[in-house]
Amino acid sequence: MKNTNKKLFYIKLFLLIAIFSSCTKTLYTHSDVMNRYKTKGDIINKFGLPTEKRSESGLEEWYYNFGTKTTYTYSNTQSSLLTGNANTSNKFVKFIIKNDSIVNWTTQGVDLKLTEINKKQTTLAIILGTIGSISFLAFCAWLGSL
């Protein structure tokens, strides 16, 4: 009976994760958002003044520094010890500008996509999650009474 209980628990957990993971929808991708910026004014309105500015060959480079991002990777060695590596990278947005127009942009470690909560999907997830939890608890109580 315990094995059946565990299987049911994991199936319900998987279903809840699947339902809740679709509770948002993407309105604009990161690229869509970045491509909206056409002029220096657009950039300043969103990001303020740049961290750094450079000029070369009639082009300006505006750089916005958003700090660093550290990711950790772990692996087992032959001696069964867990070893890890830390990789640190800069988070930034960089614009290339000619006159007042944006001609190119680059980002790293920054995601500017716009999402919204899918109200119908969220409501459904809450209802199904509640029903699932209640039925799971009732099933566990029923198993315990046998």
MDTraj code that builds the backbone (N, CA, C; nanometers):
import mdtraj as md
import numpy as np

residues = "MET LYS ASN THR ASN LYS LYS LEU PHE TYR ILE LYS LEU PHE LEU LEU ILE ALA ILE PHE SER SER CYS THR LYS THR LEU TYR THR HIS SER ASP VAL MET ASN ARG TYR LYS THR LYS GLY ASP ILE ILE ASN LYS PHE GLY LEU PRO THR GLU LYS ARG SER GLU SER GLY LEU GLU GLU TRP TYR TYR ASN PHE GLY THR LYS THR THR TYR THR TYR SER ASN THR GLN SER SER LEU LEU THR GLY ASN ALA ASN THR SER ASN LYS PHE VAL LYS PHE ILE ILE LYS ASN ASP SER ILE VAL ASN TRP THR THR GLN GLY VAL ASP LEU LYS LEU THR GLU ILE ASN LYS LYS GLN THR THR LEU ALA ILE ILE LEU GLY THR ILE GLY SER ILE SER PHE LEU ALA PHE CYS ALA TRP LEU GLY SER LEU".split()
xyz = np.array([
    [0.0808, -0.1200, 0.0000],
    [0.0000, 0.0000, 0.0000],
    [0.0850, 0.1262, 0.0000],
    [0.1984, 0.1245, 0.0697],
    [0.2819, 0.2424, 0.0788],
    [0.3350, 0.2825, -0.0580],
    [0.3692, 0.1849, -0.1423],
    [0.4186, 0.2129, -0.2773],
    [0.3123, 0.2843, -0.3601],
    [0.1881, 0.2405, -0.3488],
    [0.0766, 0.3033, -0.4202],
    [0.0596, 0.4467, -0.3734],
    [0.0699, 0.4679, -0.2440],
    [0.0602, 0.6017, -0.1864],
    [0.1663, 0.6948, -0.2454],
    [0.2884, 0.6469, -0.2515],
    [0.3980, 0.7279, -0.3057],
    [0.3749, 0.7589, -0.4529],
    [0.3300, 0.6597, -0.5282],
    [0.3052, 0.6808, -0.6709],
    [0.1983, 0.7870, -0.6912],
    [0.0892, 0.7778, -0.6157],
    [-0.0176, 0.8766, -0.6268],
    [0.0319, 1.0159, -0.5889],
    [0.1123, 1.0222, -0.4839],
    [0.1667, 1.1514, -0.4413],
    [0.2501, 1.2141, -0.5531],
    [0.3384, 1.1356, -0.6139],
    [0.4250, 1.1894, -0.7187],
    [0.3473, 1.2255, -0.8457],
    [0.2453, 1.1498, -0.8768],
    [0.1619, 1.1839, -0.9923],
    [0.0918, 1.3162, -0.9683],
    [0.0347, 1.3347, -0.8506],
    [-0.0344, 1.4613, -0.8191],
    [0.0635, 1.5777, -0.8145],
    [0.1809, 1.5543, -0.7584],
    [0.2821, 1.6593, -0.7535],
    [0.3221, 1.7013, -0.8944],
    [0.3432, 1.6053, -0.9822],
    [0.3778, 1.6354, -1.1209],
    [0.2670, 1.7156, -1.1892],
    [0.1427, 1.6739, -1.1695],
    [0.0306, 1.7450, -1.2312],
    [0.0189, 1.8885, -1.1801],
    [0.0381, 1.9085, -1.0506],
    [0.0317, 2.0437, -0.9953],
    [0.1426, 2.1322, -1.0519],
    [0.2624, 2.0779, -1.0612],
    [0.3742, 2.1552, -1.1186],
    [0.3446, 2.1890, -1.2638],
    [0.2924, 2.0925, -1.3381],
    [0.2603, 2.1169, -1.4796],
    [0.1534, 2.2247, -1.4945],
    [0.0538, 2.2215, -1.4085],
    [-0.0538, 2.3210, -1.4163],
    [-0.0029, 2.4587, -1.3778],
    [0.0700, 2.4685, -1.2651],
    [0.1154, 2.5985, -1.2177],
    [0.2230, 2.6588, -1.3073],
    [0.2985, 2.5776, -1.3777],
    [0.4040, 2.6320, -1.4637],
    [0.3459, 2.7044, -1.5845],
    [0.2201, 2.6817, -1.6146],
    [0.1597, 2.7492, -1.7295],
    [0.0661, 2.8618, -1.6864],
    [0.0868, 2.9149, -1.5673],
    [-0.0008, 3.0202, -1.5167],
    [0.0395, 3.1591, -1.5665],
    [0.1481, 3.1697, -1.6378],
    [0.1857, 3.2984, -1.6966],
    [0.1995, 3.2808, -1.8469],
    [0.1809, 3.3893, -1.9177],
    [0.2042, 3.3843, -2.0610],
    [0.2944, 3.5012, -2.0989],
    [0.3794, 3.4786, -2.1967],
    [0.4735, 3.5801, -2.2410],
    [0.4041, 3.6738, -2.3379],
    [0.4057, 3.8025, -2.3039],
    [0.3498, 3.9043, -2.3923],
    [0.4529, 3.9478, -2.4953],
    [0.5744, 3.9737, -2.4486],
    [0.6841, 4.0165, -2.5360],
    [0.8111, 3.9450, -2.4934],
    [0.8829, 3.8878, -2.5894],
    [1.0092, 3.8224, -2.5589],
    [1.1145, 3.9274, -2.5260],
    [1.2268, 3.8823, -2.4759],
    [1.3383, 3.9718, -2.4450],
    [1.3786, 4.0506, -2.5705],
    [1.3894, 3.9824, -2.6825],
    [1.4262, 4.0497, -2.8082],
    [1.3218, 4.1521, -2.8501],
    [1.1939, 4.1168, -2.8348],
    [1.0863, 4.2118, -2.8678],
    [1.1020, 4.3406, -2.7865],
    [1.1273, 4.3250, -2.6569],
    [1.1413, 4.4417, -2.5689],
    [1.2637, 4.5236, -2.6099],
    [1.3756, 4.4569, -2.6309],
    [1.4993, 4.5292, -2.6655],
    [1.4866, 4.6011, -2.7998],
    [1.4157, 4.5409, -2.8937],
    [1.3993, 4.6032, -3.0255],
    [1.3060, 4.7240, -3.0233],
    [1.2361, 4.7461, -2.9138],
    [1.1484, 4.8636, -2.9007],
    [1.2283, 4.9930, -2.8819],
    [1.3508, 4.9795, -2.8293],
    [1.4314, 5.0978, -2.8031],
    [1.4949, 5.1444, -2.9335],
    [1.4541, 5.2636, -2.9776],
    [1.4985, 5.3158, -3.1072],
    [1.5925, 5.4360, -3.0955],
    [1.5801, 5.5126, -2.9848],
    [1.6579, 5.6363, -2.9704],
    [1.7251, 5.6418, -2.8331],
    [1.8172, 5.7377, -2.8185],
    [1.8815, 5.7598, -2.6892],
    [1.7769, 5.7906, -2.5822],
    [1.6766, 5.8687, -2.6194],
    [1.5706, 5.9037, -2.5247],
    [1.4972, 5.7820, -2.4723],
    [1.4707, 5.6858, -2.5615],
    [1.4048, 5.5616, -2.5194],
    [1.4889, 5.4889, -2.4141],
    [1.6187, 5.4847, -2.4386],
    [1.7095, 5.4140, -2.3469],
    [1.7153, 5.4856, -2.2122],
    [1.7306, 5.6171, -2.2165],
    [1.7403, 5.6935, -2.0919],
    [1.6114, 5.6817, -2.0119],
    [1.4965, 5.6828, -2.0790],
    [1.3684, 5.6672, -2.0083],
    [1.3588, 5.5339, -1.9355],
    [1.4131, 5.4289, -1.9936],
    [1.4050, 5.2958, -1.9327],
    [1.5177, 5.2702, -1.8330],
    [1.6425, 5.2995, -1.8728],
    [1.7588, 5.2593, -1.7946],
    [1.8289, 5.3734, -1.7211],
    [1.7954, 5.4978, -1.7541],
    [1.8680, 5.6105, -1.6961],
    [1.9980, 5.6341, -1.7714],
    [2.0891, 5.7058, -1.7085],
    [2.2182, 5.7321, -1.7721],
    [2.3054, 5.6070, -1.7648],
    [2.3880, 5.5840, -1.8687],
    [2.4690, 5.4619, -1.8709],
    [2.5796, 5.4614, -1.7654],
    [2.6226, 5.3413, -1.7301],
    [2.7354, 5.3243, -1.6395],
    [2.8632, 5.3727, -1.7070],
    [2.8763, 5.3406, -1.8368],
    [2.9933, 5.3815, -1.9153],
    [2.9487, 5.4242, -2.0544],
    [3.0259, 5.5193, -2.1125],
    [3.0047, 5.5615, -2.2515],
    [3.1392, 5.5580, -2.3225],
    [3.1364, 5.5119, -2.4473],
    [3.2560, 5.5136, -2.5321],
    [3.2162, 5.5639, -2.6693],
    [3.3080, 5.6304, -2.7360],
    [3.2848, 5.6776, -2.8734],
    [3.4004, 5.6346, -2.9614],
    [3.3652, 5.5870, -3.0825],
    [3.4682, 5.5459, -3.1778],
    [3.4064, 5.5385, -3.3170],
    [3.4720, 5.6001, -3.4134],
    [3.4325, 5.5949, -3.5551],
    [3.2869, 5.6364, -3.5774],
    [3.2420, 5.7393, -3.5087],
    [3.1058, 5.7887, -3.5281],
    [2.9993, 5.7073, -3.4572],
    [3.0410, 5.6075, -3.3798],
    [2.9467, 5.5251, -3.3038],
    [2.9680, 5.5480, -3.1545],
    [2.8585, 5.5417, -3.0807],
    [2.8658, 5.5483, -2.9346],
    [2.8281, 5.4122, -2.8788],
    [2.8926, 5.3758, -2.7703],
    [2.8571, 5.2529, -2.6986],
    [2.8127, 5.2938, -2.5593],
    [2.6893, 5.2598, -2.5260],
    [2.6368, 5.2852, -2.3924],
    [2.6269, 5.1514, -2.3205],
    [2.6908, 5.1457, -2.2051],
    [2.7011, 5.0209, -2.1294],
    [2.6322, 5.0387, -1.9939],
    [2.5427, 4.9467, -1.9617],
    [2.4734, 4.9469, -1.8332],
    [2.5150, 4.8220, -1.7562],
    [2.5797, 4.8424, -1.6437],
    [2.6291, 4.7324, -1.5621],
    [2.5236, 4.6968, -1.4569],
    [2.4814, 4.5706, -1.4547],
    [2.3835, 4.5230, -1.3575],
    [2.4443, 4.4252, -1.2585],
    [2.5750, 4.4343, -1.2373],
    [2.6414, 4.3481, -1.1392],
    [2.6869, 4.2164, -1.1992],
    [2.6990, 4.1169, -1.1131],
    [2.7470, 3.9863, -1.1570],
    [2.6461, 3.8774, -1.1222],
    [2.6603, 3.7681, -1.1928],
    [2.5757, 3.6502, -1.1712],
    [2.6703, 3.5324, -1.1497],
    [2.6501, 3.4597, -1.0419],
    [2.7350, 3.3442, -1.0132],
    [2.6521, 3.2176, -1.0247],
    [2.7023, 3.1229, -1.1029],
    [2.6377, 2.9918, -1.1134],
    [2.7347, 2.8862, -1.0619],
    [2.6798, 2.7868, -0.9996],
    [2.7615, 2.6804, -0.9414],
    [2.7316, 2.5491, -1.0118],
    [2.8367, 2.4747, -1.0415],
    [2.8212, 2.3406, -1.0977],
    [2.8927, 2.2426, -1.0058],
    [2.8312, 2.1297, -0.9834],
    [2.8876, 2.0293, -0.8941],
    [2.9024, 1.8981, -0.9690],
    [3.0051, 1.8220, -0.9301],
    [3.0237, 1.6904, -0.9911],
    [3.0881, 1.5977, -0.8882],
    [3.0648, 1.4682, -0.9073],
    [3.1266, 1.3672, -0.8217],
    [3.2601, 1.3273, -0.8816],
    [3.3592, 1.3129, -0.7967],
    [3.4900, 1.2657, -0.8426],
    [3.4991, 1.1169, -0.8158],
    [3.6065, 1.0556, -0.8599],
    [3.6235, 0.9112, -0.8404],
    [3.6315, 0.8744, -0.6928],
    [3.6757, 0.9664, -0.6113],
    [3.6871, 0.9380, -0.4681],
    [3.5551, 0.9644, -0.3945],
    [3.4470, 0.9819, -0.4699],
    [3.3129, 1.0054, -0.4157],
    [3.2995, 1.1371, -0.3399],
    [3.3912, 1.2289, -0.3622],
    [3.3775, 1.3611, -0.3029],
    [3.3061, 1.4523, -0.4013],
    [3.2243, 1.5373, -0.3493],
    [3.1519, 1.6333, -0.4322],
    [3.2409, 1.7558, -0.4513],
    [3.2681, 1.7895, -0.5765],
    [3.3487, 1.9083, -0.6045],
    [3.2623, 2.0076, -0.6802],
    [3.2939, 2.1340, -0.6642],
    [3.2127, 2.2360, -0.7289],
    [3.2962, 2.3450, -0.7915],
    [3.2381, 2.4076, -0.8913],
    [3.3002, 2.5216, -0.9582],
    [3.2022, 2.6372, -0.9582],
    [3.2552, 2.7560, -0.9362],
    [3.1735, 2.8758, -0.9429],
    [3.2127, 2.9534, -1.0678],
    [3.1148, 2.9860, -1.1499],
    [3.1384, 3.0674, -1.2684],
    [3.0677, 3.2000, -1.2498],
    [3.1442, 3.3071, -1.2590],
    [3.0882, 3.4407, -1.2415],
    [3.0915, 3.5131, -1.3747],
    [2.9790, 3.5725, -1.4107],
    [2.9729, 3.6503, -1.5343],
    [2.9032, 3.7833, -1.5056],
    [2.9352, 3.8829, -1.5862],
    [2.8746, 4.0146, -1.5706],
    [2.7342, 4.0148, -1.6297],
    [2.6454, 4.0889, -1.5644],
    [2.5107, 4.1116, -1.6171],
    [2.5116, 4.2532, -1.6738],
    [2.4784, 4.2657, -1.8017],
    [2.4847, 4.3986, -1.8628],
    [2.3915, 4.4124, -1.9815],
    [2.3677, 4.5377, -2.0183],
    [2.2997, 4.5740, -2.1421],
    [2.3914, 4.6736, -2.2111],
    [2.4143, 4.6532, -2.3406],
    [2.5016, 4.7427, -2.4170],
    [2.4305, 4.7831, -2.5458],
    [2.4297, 4.9128, -2.5732],
    [2.3695, 4.9662, -2.6951],
    [2.4773, 5.0297, -2.7820],
    [2.4667, 5.0086, -2.9124],
    [2.5506, 5.0779, -3.0097],
    [2.4612, 5.1815, -3.0779],
    [2.5070, 5.3069, -3.0762],
    [2.4248, 5.4185, -3.1222],
    [2.4976, 5.4953, -3.2313],
    [2.4252, 5.5286, -3.3372],
    [2.4770, 5.6159, -3.4427],
    [2.3835, 5.7354, -3.4503],
    [2.4406, 5.8549, -3.4323],
    [2.3628, 5.9777, -3.4174],
    [2.2690, 5.9594, -3.2983],
    [2.1395, 5.9524, -3.3200],
    [2.0461, 5.9330, -3.2082],
    [1.9777, 5.7969, -3.2155],
    [2.0153, 5.7138, -3.3136],
    [1.9456, 5.5873, -3.3371],
    [2.0239, 5.4671, -3.2856],
    [1.9502, 5.3720, -3.2310],
    [2.0093, 5.2464, -3.1854],
    [2.0322, 5.1587, -3.3085],
    [2.1574, 5.1166, -3.3290],
    [2.1869, 5.0311, -3.4440],
    [2.2105, 4.8859, -3.4028],
    [2.2392, 4.8638, -3.2735],
    [2.2610, 4.7274, -3.2263],
    [2.2529, 4.7268, -3.0734],
    [2.2266, 4.6104, -3.0183],
    [2.2267, 4.5945, -2.8727],
    [2.2756, 4.4542, -2.8382],
    [2.3292, 4.4414, -2.7175],
    [2.3758, 4.3133, -2.6658],
    [2.3407, 4.3070, -2.5178],
    [2.3002, 4.1904, -2.4716],
    [2.2750, 4.1734, -2.3287],
    [2.3380, 4.0434, -2.2825],
    [2.3638, 4.0385, -2.1528],
    [2.4123, 3.9145, -2.0926],
    [2.3585, 3.9069, -1.9504],
    [2.2942, 3.7962, -1.9171],
    [2.2453, 3.7753, -1.7816],
    [2.1258, 3.8609, -1.7441],
    [2.0625, 3.9253, -1.8420],
    [1.9481, 4.0125, -1.8183],
    [1.8329, 3.9628, -1.9048],
    [1.7156, 3.9458, -1.8456],
    [1.5984, 3.9025, -1.9218],
    [1.4874, 4.0048, -1.9025],
    [1.4522, 4.0754, -2.0069],
    [1.3530, 4.1820, -1.9991],
    [1.2172, 4.1425, -2.0568],
    [1.1938, 4.0114, -2.0745],
    [1.0642, 3.9712, -2.1309],
    [0.9506, 4.0168, -2.0417],
    [0.8368, 4.0413, -2.1014],
    [0.7176, 4.0827, -2.0281],
    [0.6182, 3.9684, -2.0266],
    [0.5721, 3.9339, -1.9065],
    [0.4736, 3.8270, -1.8912],
    [0.3537, 3.8804, -1.8137],
    [0.2443, 3.8091, -1.8235],
    [0.1287, 3.8418, -1.7413],
    [0.0725, 3.7126, -1.6855],
    [0.0032, 3.7242, -1.5764],
    [-0.0593, 3.6076, -1.5142],
    [-0.1820, 3.5695, -1.5965],
    [-0.1899, 3.4444, -1.6325],
    [-0.3051, 3.3905, -1.7031],
    [-0.4100, 3.3574, -1.5968],
    [-0.5081, 3.4469, -1.5793],
    [-0.6039, 3.4357, -1.4690],
    [-0.6867, 3.3078, -1.4752],
    [-0.7302, 3.2690, -1.5946],
    [-0.8103, 3.1472, -1.6068],
    [-0.7288, 3.0245, -1.5666],
    [-0.6048, 3.0188, -1.6154],
    [-0.5185, 2.9042, -1.5859],
    [-0.4839, 2.8999, -1.4367],
    [-0.4608, 3.0168, -1.3766],
    [-0.4287, 3.0220, -1.2341],
    [-0.5478, 2.9777, -1.1506],
    [-0.6672, 3.0238, -1.1849],
    [-0.7883, 2.9840, -1.1136],
    [-0.8085, 2.8333, -1.1254],
    [-0.7934, 2.7805, -1.2459],
    [-0.8070, 2.6369, -1.2672],
    [-0.7043, 2.5600, -1.1849],
    [-0.5821, 2.6093, -1.1815],
    [-0.4772, 2.5424, -1.1055],
    [-0.5103, 2.5404, -0.9565],
    [-0.5615, 2.6503, -0.9051],
    [-0.5974, 2.6558, -0.7630],
    [-0.7113, 2.5594, -0.7326],
    [-0.8121, 2.5572, -0.8180],
    [-0.9264, 2.4677, -0.7970],
    [-0.8817, 2.3221, -0.8038],
    [-0.8080, 2.2869, -0.9093],
    [-0.7620, 2.1481, -0.9236],
    [-0.6658, 2.1089, -0.8121],
    [-0.5803, 2.2028, -0.7726],
    [-0.4873, 2.1753, -0.6630],
    [-0.5598, 2.1488, -0.5327],
    [-0.6622, 2.2284, -0.5061],
    [-0.7411, 2.2099, -0.3836],
    [-0.8157, 2.0772, -0.3871],
    [-0.8815, 2.0482, -0.4982],
    [-0.9544, 1.9215, -0.5120],
    [-0.8577, 1.8035, -0.5007],
    [-0.7443, 1.8166, -0.5672],
    [-0.6448, 1.7091, -0.5627],
    [-0.5921, 1.6863, -0.4218],
    [-0.5636, 1.7944, -0.3507],
    [-0.5120, 1.7815, -0.2139],
    [-0.6153, 1.7182, -0.1219],
    [-0.7397, 1.7641, -0.1323],
    [-0.8457, 1.7095, -0.0469],
    [-0.8672, 1.5613, -0.0776],
    [-0.8708, 1.5276, -0.2061],
    [-0.8937, 1.3866, -0.2408],
    [-0.7747, 1.3001, -0.2000],
    [-0.6548, 1.3548, -0.2095],
    [-0.5368, 1.2798, -0.1680],
    [-0.5402, 1.2553, -0.0168],
    [-0.5737, 1.3592, 0.0607],
    [-0.5826, 1.3428, 0.2056],
    [-0.6930, 1.2452, 0.2436],
    [-0.8062, 1.2524, 0.1745],
    [-0.9165, 1.1587, 0.2016],
    [-0.8732, 1.0159, 0.1706],
    [-0.8008, 0.9989, 0.0606],
    [-0.7516, 0.8661, 0.0223],
    [-0.6538, 0.8133, 0.1272],
    [-0.5635, 0.9002, 0.1755],
    [-0.4674, 0.8588, 0.2781],
    [-0.5403, 0.8196, 0.4071],
    [-0.6432, 0.8976, 0.4436],
    [-0.7211, 0.8653, 0.5636],
    [-0.7936, 0.7321, 0.5454],
    [-0.8467, 0.7095, 0.4272],
    [-0.9158, 0.5835, 0.3992],
    [-0.8190, 0.4660, 0.4078],
    [-0.6954, 0.4831, 0.3532],
    [-0.5960, 0.3770, 0.3613],
    [-0.5569, 0.3493, 0.5052],
    [-0.5490, 0.4570, 0.5844],
    [-0.5114, 0.4412, 0.7247],
    [-0.6189, 0.3700, 0.8059],
    [-0.7430, 0.3744, 0.7619],
    [-0.8521, 0.3102, 0.8365],
    [-0.8656, 0.1623, 0.8026],
    [-0.7922, 0.1158, 0.7035],
    [-0.8028, -0.0269, 0.6658],
    [-0.7294, -0.1164, 0.7616],
])
top = md.Topology()
chain = top.add_chain()
for i, resn in enumerate(residues, 1):
    res = top.add_residue(resn, chain, resSeq=i)
    for name in ("N", "CA", "C"):
        top.add_atom(name, md.element.get_by_symbol(name[0]), res)
traj = md.Trajectory(xyz[None], top)
